[in-house]
Amino acid sequence: MNLLRSTAIALTLALTSGCGVTYTSPRVSAEDTAYDVNVVSLTPDVVSRANSSRYVPKRLPRAFSQTAGQGGRFQGIGSIPDAPEVPTRPAPGSLTLNLPPEVEPETYTIGVGDVVLFATRASGSLPIEAATGLATAQSQRQTFTVRDDGAIAIPEVGAVPVEGLTLEVAEERLFQRLVQNQLDPEFSLEIAEFNSKRVSIGGAVKSSALVPISLNPLRLDEAITTAGGITLESQDFGSIRIYRDGNLYQIPLEAYFTRPNVRKIMLIDGDSVYVDGTYDLTKAQEYYRQQIEAIGLRQSARNAALAELGTEINLRRTELAEQRTNFEAKLEAGAIERDYVYLAGEVSQQARVPLPFETKASLADVMFEGGGLPTSTGDPAQIYVLRQGNGKTLTAYHLDARNVVNLTVATKFEMRPDDIVFVQEQPITVWGRALAQAFPALINVTAASVSQ
């Protein structure tokens, strides 16, 4: 009995003495600090106010948001303008608007492949009737295709060059030829099929198409409608690229749908329109390769231009890869400025946690990425985020997670640089650690009591 009494006395002395044996547990308090501490319970309203403080996450270098096609320059077919930036988390409106130059509407000129309609009165003196003996009802209207040499061949009249002429000028030339051949000059001339001037439409449309340019100017929205419309499931991040005379222009779909002047851009002969739902120019490059081959460049110039384009993109890819590797190496060596938050107290591992680039992290992100809360030692009722304000003010945001539902607040609470996440110990943990520290002294005191 005396031994038990002596042991209790020794334990009490060990735990309460001021000789370095007493265990001190960290806690959040307004005492013994130079700061004016304000403890605030985390509620949805408090989270909303705390998140309203301005914070812009660190950005990755441009090398992480550029594509291999950016800045490409090559001879032979012109130059490619800057490609759009590709954010880590794309957002509507992040693409660069690069419109083609405006062109003035021009009077349509007849070209190779066009089909013209030659109509005369049914008088029996039609040159086609005289040559073929067709009945009047069959010979009033006849179509002719403009040949490769730019002429149409009319019986009893011969070849009449019409390529590059407007309808009015072509009619005047035909009139002179009919008069010269002593044939009835009363006729009309129309274009039945427009085949010489066309715009190609490809990519994310219902059906790729070659859209002819007729007497009326061809607008961008009309061409896309002719191809069946845009078929992208998500139109927020798509773009329309226009390849013209060796230059690549870009229109974000957001600008296309919201700006009437963009939809009404006039297309010209040889334009290639590609609707793209990604930031990778690889597919567009293959599409433009086909168009380059179709515009009639000489083989040597075409091959040189395509080879230079491929070389330019490969060099750019290598350069971007090197820039990204160098950045990652500097990041690994700690030579890149970062924003950090700190984990302290009863957490899986006390650590300095870097905040992510170009996005914001929540309290839940930081806690669970660091291993979460040790339930055996950490007190879920005492989770704090310490945030320094102006001067000597400090706010301690308090989260009571005994009810797990309250953890949903942690998923909404945004972290700021230099925040400290602190988890206090369980009361039983405080007692256990105090006992562990005091136990050697307890043994010594008890041994001394027994020896006496």
C-alpha positions as CSV (number, residue, x, y, z in Angstrom):
1,M,0.0,0.0,0.0
2,N,2.8,2.3,0.8
3,L,4.4,1.4,-2.5
4,L,1.3,2.3,-4.5
5,R,1.0,5.6,-2.6
6,S,4.6,6.4,-3.3
7,T,4.2,5.5,-7.0
8,A,1.2,7.9,-7.3
9,I,3.0,10.7,-5.6
10,A,6.0,10.1,-7.9
11,L,3.8,10.2,-11.0
12,T,2.1,13.4,-9.9
13,L,5.5,15.1,-9.2
14,A,6.8,13.9,-12.6
15,L,3.9,15.3,-14.6
16,T,3.6,18.6,-12.7
17,S,7.2,19.5,-12.0
18,G,8.8,22.4,-13.8
19,C,12.2,20.6,-14.2
20,G,11.7,19.8,-17.9
21,V,9.7,16.6,-17.6
22,T,6.2,18.1,-18.2
23,Y,4.8,17.5,-21.7
24,T,3.6,20.6,-23.6
25,S,1.0,20.0,-26.3
26,P,0.7,22.5,-29.2
27,R,-2.6,24.3,-29.5
28,V,-4.3,27.4,-31.0
29,S,-4.6,30.2,-28.6
30,A,-4.7,34.0,-28.4
31,E,-2.3,33.9,-25.5
32,D,1.5,34.0,-25.5
33,T,1.6,35.5,-29.1
34,A,2.3,38.8,-30.7
35,Y,-0.6,38.3,-33.1
36,D,-4.2,39.4,-32.6
37,V,-5.8,35.9,-33.1
38,N,-9.4,35.6,-34.3
39,V,-10.8,32.1,-34.3
40,V,-13.6,31.7,-36.8
41,S,-15.7,28.5,-37.4
42,L,-15.7,27.3,-41.0
43,T,-19.1,27.6,-42.5
44,P,-20.2,28.0,-46.2
45,D,-20.6,31.8,-45.7
46,V,-17.1,32.1,-44.1
47,V,-15.6,30.0,-46.9
48,S,-17.2,32.3,-49.5
49,R,-15.7,35.4,-47.8
50,A,-12.3,33.8,-47.4
51,N,-12.2,32.7,-51.0
52,S,-12.9,36.2,-52.2
53,S,-9.4,37.3,-51.3
54,R,-7.4,37.8,-54.5
55,Y,-4.9,35.1,-55.4
56,V,-3.4,34.3,-58.8
57,P,-1.6,30.9,-58.9
58,K,1.8,30.7,-60.4
59,R,1.8,30.1,-64.2
60,L,3.7,27.5,-66.1
61,P,6.2,28.7,-68.7
62,R,4.8,29.3,-72.2
63,A,6.5,26.1,-73.4
64,F,3.8,24.1,-71.6
65,S,1.0,26.0,-73.4
66,Q,2.5,26.1,-76.9
67,T,2.1,23.6,-79.8
68,A,4.7,22.6,-82.3
69,G,3.1,24.7,-85.0
70,Q,3.5,28.0,-83.2
71,G,5.7,30.5,-84.8
72,G,6.3,28.3,-87.9
73,R,7.8,30.1,-90.9
74,F,8.6,28.4,-94.2
75,Q,9.1,29.5,-97.8
76,G,7.3,28.5,-100.9
77,I,3.7,28.7,-99.6
78,G,3.8,31.6,-97.2
79,S,3.9,31.5,-93.4
80,I,1.9,30.0,-90.5
81,P,0.8,32.6,-87.9
82,D,1.1,32.0,-84.2
83,A,-0.9,29.0,-83.0
84,P,-3.2,29.4,-80.0
85,E,-2.1,28.9,-76.5
86,V,-3.2,25.6,-74.8
87,P,-3.9,26.2,-71.1
88,T,-3.4,23.4,-68.6
89,R,-7.2,23.6,-67.9
90,P,-8.6,25.2,-71.1
91,A,-11.3,27.8,-70.7
92,P,-13.7,29.3,-73.2
93,G,-12.2,32.3,-74.9
94,S,-8.5,31.2,-74.4
95,L,-7.8,30.8,-78.1
96,T,-6.4,33.7,-80.1
97,L,-8.6,35.3,-82.8
98,N,-6.6,35.7,-86.0
99,L,-8.9,36.8,-88.8
100,P,-7.9,36.7,-92.5
101,P,-7.7,40.1,-94.2
102,E,-10.9,41.5,-95.7
103,V,-11.4,41.1,-99.4
104,E,-13.7,43.2,-101.7
105,P,-16.4,41.3,-103.6
106,E,-15.5,40.9,-107.2
107,T,-17.7,40.2,-110.3
108,Y,-17.6,36.5,-111.0
109,T,-15.4,35.4,-113.9
110,I,-15.9,32.2,-115.9
111,G,-13.3,29.5,-115.2
112,V,-12.2,26.1,-116.4
113,G,-14.8,23.4,-115.4
114,D,-17.7,25.8,-115.3
115,V,-20.8,24.8,-117.3
116,V,-22.5,27.6,-119.3
117,L,-26.0,27.5,-120.6
118,F,-26.5,28.8,-124.1
119,A,-30.1,29.6,-124.9
120,T,-31.6,30.9,-128.2
121,R,-35.0,31.5,-129.7
122,A,-36.7,28.5,-131.3
123,S,-36.5,29.8,-134.9
124,G,-34.7,27.0,-136.6
125,S,-31.7,29.2,-137.2
126,L,-29.9,28.2,-134.0
127,P,-26.3,27.1,-134.9
128,I,-26.8,23.8,-133.0
129,E,-30.0,23.1,-135.0
130,A,-28.2,23.7,-138.2
131,A,-25.4,21.4,-137.3
132,T,-27.3,18.6,-135.6
133,G,-30.8,18.7,-136.9
134,L,-32.3,18.5,-133.4
135,A,-35.9,19.4,-132.9
136,T,-36.7,23.0,-131.8
137,A,-37.9,22.0,-128.4
138,Q,-34.6,20.2,-127.8
139,S,-32.3,22.8,-129.2
140,Q,-33.5,25.9,-127.4
141,R,-31.1,25.3,-124.4
142,Q,-27.7,23.7,-124.6
143,T,-24.9,23.5,-122.0
144,F,-21.2,23.7,-122.7
145,T,-18.3,22.9,-120.3
146,V,-15.3,25.3,-120.3
147,R,-12.4,23.2,-121.5
148,D,-8.8,23.2,-120.1
149,D,-7.8,25.7,-122.7
150,G,-10.5,28.1,-121.4
151,A,-12.8,27.9,-124.3
152,I,-16.3,26.5,-125.1
153,A,-16.9,24.7,-128.4
154,I,-20.1,25.7,-130.2
155,P,-21.0,23.9,-133.5
156,E,-20.7,26.2,-136.6
157,V,-19.0,28.8,-134.4
158,G,-16.0,26.9,-133.1
159,A,-14.0,27.5,-130.0
160,V,-14.8,30.7,-128.1
161,P,-12.4,31.6,-125.2
162,V,-14.4,32.6,-122.2
163,E,-12.0,31.8,-119.3
164,G,-11.5,34.9,-117.1
165,L,-14.4,36.8,-118.6
166,T,-17.4,38.1,-116.8
167,L,-20.8,37.0,-118.1
168,E,-21.3,40.4,-119.8
169,V,-18.0,40.3,-121.6
170,A,-18.5,36.6,-122.6
171,E,-21.9,37.5,-124.1
172,E,-20.3,40.3,-126.1
173,R,-17.6,38.0,-127.5
174,L,-20.2,35.3,-128.4
175,F,-22.3,38.0,-130.1
176,Q,-19.4,39.1,-132.3
177,R,-18.7,35.4,-133.2
178,L,-22.3,34.7,-134.1
179,V,-22.4,37.9,-136.3
180,Q,-19.2,36.9,-138.0
181,N,-20.7,33.5,-138.8
182,Q,-24.0,35.1,-140.1
183,L,-26.0,33.4,-137.4
184,D,-28.9,34.6,-135.3
185,P,-27.2,36.8,-132.6
186,E,-30.2,36.7,-130.3
187,F,-29.2,34.5,-127.3
188,S,-28.7,34.5,-123.6
189,L,-25.8,33.1,-121.6
190,E,-25.9,31.8,-118.1
191,I,-23.7,29.8,-115.8
192,A,-25.4,26.5,-115.0
193,E,-22.7,24.9,-112.8
194,F,-20.0,26.7,-110.8
195,N,-17.0,24.4,-110.8
196,S,-13.9,26.5,-111.3
197,K,-13.8,28.3,-108.0
198,R,-14.3,26.3,-104.8
199,V,-13.6,26.3,-101.1
200,S,-12.8,23.0,-99.2
201,I,-14.5,22.4,-95.9
202,G,-13.2,19.6,-93.6
203,G,-12.7,18.5,-90.0
204,A,-15.5,18.4,-87.4
205,V,-18.4,19.0,-89.9
206,K,-21.1,16.6,-90.9
207,S,-19.7,16.0,-94.3
208,S,-16.5,17.3,-95.8
209,A,-17.2,19.2,-99.0
210,L,-16.0,21.3,-101.9
211,V,-18.3,24.3,-101.9
212,P,-18.5,26.2,-105.1
213,I,-18.3,30.0,-105.3
214,S,-21.1,31.4,-107.4
215,L,-22.2,34.8,-108.6
216,N,-22.8,35.8,-104.9
217,P,-19.9,36.0,-102.5
218,L,-19.5,32.9,-100.4
219,R,-19.6,33.6,-96.6
220,L,-18.0,31.4,-93.9
221,D,-21.3,30.5,-92.3
222,E,-22.8,29.5,-95.7
223,A,-19.9,27.2,-96.4
224,I,-20.1,25.5,-93.0
225,T,-23.9,25.1,-93.4
226,T,-23.4,23.5,-96.8
227,A,-21.0,21.0,-95.2
228,G,-23.8,20.0,-92.7
229,G,-22.8,22.3,-89.8
230,I,-20.3,21.8,-87.0
231,T,-20.5,18.5,-85.2
232,L,-18.3,19.1,-82.1
233,E,-19.9,17.8,-78.9
234,S,-18.3,20.6,-77.0
235,Q,-18.0,23.8,-78.9
236,D,-16.3,25.9,-76.1
237,F,-12.8,24.9,-77.0
238,G,-13.0,24.4,-80.8
239,S,-11.7,26.6,-83.5
240,I,-12.0,27.2,-87.3
241,R,-8.8,27.5,-89.2
242,I,-8.6,29.0,-92.6
243,Y,-5.7,28.3,-94.9
244,R,-5.3,31.0,-97.5
245,D,-2.3,31.7,-99.8
246,G,0.1,30.0,-97.5
247,N,-1.1,31.7,-94.3
248,L,-3.0,30.0,-91.5
249,Y,-5.8,32.0,-89.7
250,Q,-7.7,31.0,-86.6
251,I,-11.2,31.7,-85.3
252,P,-12.4,30.4,-81.9
253,L,-15.9,29.0,-82.1
254,E,-16.9,31.3,-79.3
255,A,-16.1,34.3,-81.6
256,Y,-17.8,32.6,-84.6
257,F,-21.1,32.1,-82.7
258,T,-21.2,35.5,-81.0
259,R,-19.9,37.9,-83.6
260,P,-21.9,38.3,-86.8
261,N,-19.0,39.9,-88.7
262,V,-16.9,36.8,-88.1
263,R,-19.6,34.5,-89.5
264,K,-19.9,36.7,-92.6
265,I,-16.2,36.6,-93.5
266,M,-16.0,36.3,-97.3
267,L,-14.1,33.2,-98.6
268,I,-12.2,33.2,-101.8
269,D,-11.1,30.6,-104.4
270,G,-8.6,28.2,-102.9
271,D,-9.5,28.7,-99.3
272,S,-9.4,25.6,-97.0
273,V,-11.5,25.7,-93.9
274,Y,-10.9,23.2,-91.1
275,V,-13.1,22.9,-88.0
276,D,-10.8,21.7,-85.2
277,G,-11.9,20.5,-81.7
278,T,-8.3,20.1,-80.4
279,Y,-5.2,22.2,-79.9
280,D,-3.0,19.8,-81.8
281,L,-2.1,20.9,-85.3
282,T,-1.3,17.4,-86.5
283,K,-4.7,16.7,-88.0
284,A,-4.9,20.2,-89.5
285,Q,-1.4,19.8,-91.0
286,E,-2.4,16.6,-92.8
287,Y,-5.6,18.3,-94.1
288,Y,-3.6,21.3,-95.4
289,R,-1.1,19.0,-97.0
290,Q,-3.9,17.7,-99.2
291,Q,-4.9,21.3,-100.0
292,I,-1.4,22.3,-100.8
293,E,-1.2,19.5,-103.3
294,A,-4.5,20.6,-104.8
295,I,-3.7,24.3,-105.4
296,G,-1.5,23.5,-108.4
297,L,2.0,24.3,-107.1
298,R,4.8,22.8,-109.1
299,Q,6.0,19.6,-107.6
300,S,9.4,20.8,-106.6
301,A,8.1,23.9,-104.8
302,R,5.3,21.8,-103.2
303,N,7.7,19.2,-101.8
304,A,10.2,21.8,-100.6
305,A,7.4,23.7,-98.8
306,L,6.0,20.6,-97.1
307,A,9.5,19.4,-96.1
308,E,10.3,22.7,-94.6
309,L,7.0,22.7,-92.8
310,G,7.7,19.3,-91.3
311,T,11.2,20.3,-90.4
312,E,10.0,23.5,-88.7
313,I,7.4,21.6,-86.6
314,N,9.9,18.9,-85.6
315,L,12.5,21.5,-84.6
316,R,9.8,23.3,-82.6
317,R,8.8,20.1,-80.9
318,T,12.4,19.5,-79.9
319,E,12.8,23.0,-78.6
320,L,9.6,22.9,-76.6
321,A,10.6,19.5,-75.1
322,E,13.9,20.9,-74.1
323,Q,12.4,23.9,-72.5
324,R,10.0,21.7,-70.5
325,T,12.7,19.4,-69.4
326,N,14.9,22.3,-68.2
327,F,12.0,23.7,-66.3
328,E,11.3,20.4,-64.6
329,A,15.0,20.0,-63.7
330,K,15.0,23.5,-62.1
331,L,11.8,22.7,-60.3
332,E,13.3,19.5,-58.9
333,A,16.3,21.5,-57.7
334,G,14.2,24.1,-56.0
335,A,15.3,26.9,-58.3
336,I,11.7,27.9,-59.3
337,E,9.7,30.2,-57.1
338,R,6.6,28.4,-55.7
339,D,3.7,29.1,-53.4
340,Y,3.6,26.8,-50.4
341,V,1.3,25.9,-47.5
342,Y,2.4,24.0,-44.4
343,L,1.1,21.0,-42.6
344,A,1.7,20.9,-38.8
345,G,0.5,19.2,-35.7
346,E,-1.1,15.8,-35.8
347,V,-0.9,15.0,-39.5
348,S,0.5,12.0,-41.3
349,Q,3.6,13.9,-42.1
350,Q,4.5,17.5,-41.2
351,A,5.6,19.0,-44.5
352,R,5.8,22.0,-46.8
353,V,3.2,21.4,-49.6
354,P,3.6,23.3,-52.9
355,L,0.5,24.8,-54.4
356,P,-0.3,23.7,-58.0
357,F,0.4,25.8,-61.0
358,E,-2.5,27.6,-62.8
359,T,-5.2,26.3,-60.4
360,K,-6.2,26.6,-56.8
361,A,-6.0,23.9,-54.2
362,S,-8.6,23.3,-51.4
363,L,-8.1,22.4,-47.8
364,A,-9.2,18.9,-48.6
365,D,-6.7,18.7,-51.4
366,V,-3.8,19.6,-49.1
367,M,-4.9,17.4,-46.2
368,F,-5.5,14.2,-48.2
369,E,-2.7,14.6,-50.6
370,G,-0.4,14.8,-47.5
371,G,-1.8,11.5,-46.2
372,G,-4.9,12.7,-44.4
373,L,-5.7,12.9,-40.6
374,P,-4.4,10.2,-38.4
375,T,-7.6,9.3,-36.6
376,S,-5.8,7.5,-33.7
377,T,-3.9,10.6,-32.6
378,G,-5.4,13.6,-34.4
379,D,-8.5,15.3,-33.0
380,P,-11.0,15.8,-35.8
381,A,-12.7,18.5,-33.7
382,Q,-9.6,20.7,-33.8
383,I,-8.5,21.3,-37.4
384,Y,-7.3,24.8,-38.1
385,V,-6.1,26.9,-41.0
386,L,-3.9,29.8,-39.8
387,R,-3.8,32.7,-42.2
388,Q,-1.9,35.9,-41.5
389,G,-3.7,39.2,-42.4
390,N,-2.5,42.7,-42.4
391,G,-0.1,43.8,-39.7
392,K,-0.4,41.6,-36.6
393,T,-3.9,40.1,-37.3
394,L,-4.2,36.4,-37.8
395,T,-7.3,34.4,-38.5
396,A,-7.6,30.8,-37.3
397,Y,-10.3,29.1,-39.4
398,H,-11.6,26.2,-37.3
399,L,-13.1,23.1,-38.8
400,D,-14.9,20.6,-36.5
401,A,-14.9,17.4,-38.5
402,R,-16.4,15.1,-35.9
403,N,-19.4,15.1,-38.1
404,V,-17.8,13.9,-41.4
405,V,-20.4,16.0,-43.3
406,N,-18.4,19.1,-42.4
407,L,-15.5,17.8,-44.5
408,T,-17.5,19.1,-47.5
409,V,-16.6,22.6,-46.4
410,A,-12.9,21.6,-46.7
411,T,-13.4,20.8,-50.4
412,K,-14.6,24.4,-51.0
413,F,-12.1,26.3,-48.8
414,E,-9.3,27.6,-51.1
415,M,-5.7,27.7,-49.8
416,R,-3.5,30.7,-50.0
417,P,0.3,30.9,-49.9
418,D,1.9,30.6,-46.4
419,D,-1.3,29.1,-44.9
420,I,-0.6,26.7,-42.0
421,V,-2.9,23.6,-41.6
422,F,-2.7,22.5,-38.0
423,V,-4.4,19.5,-36.4
424,Q,-4.5,19.3,-32.6
425,E,-3.9,16.1,-30.7
426,Q,-6.6,13.8,-29.1
427,P,-6.8,14.4,-25.3
428,I,-5.8,10.8,-24.8
429,T,-2.8,11.3,-27.0
430,V,-1.7,14.2,-24.8
431,W,-2.0,12.1,-21.8
432,G,-0.2,9.1,-23.4
433,R,2.7,11.2,-24.6
434,A,3.0,13.0,-21.2
435,L,3.1,9.6,-19.5
436,A,5.7,8.3,-22.0
437,Q,8.0,11.3,-21.3
438,A,7.4,11.1,-17.5
439,F,7.8,7.3,-17.2
440,P,11.7,7.3,-16.8
441,A,11.4,9.9,-14.1
442,L,8.7,7.9,-12.5
443,I,10.9,4.8,-12.4
444,N,13.7,6.7,-10.8
445,V,11.5,8.3,-8.1
446,T,9.8,4.9,-7.3
447,A,13.2,3.2,-7.0
448,A,14.4,5.9,-4.7
449,S,11.3,5.5,-2.5
450,V,11.7,1.7,-2.3
451,S,15.4,2.0,-1.4
452,Q,14.5,4.2,1.6
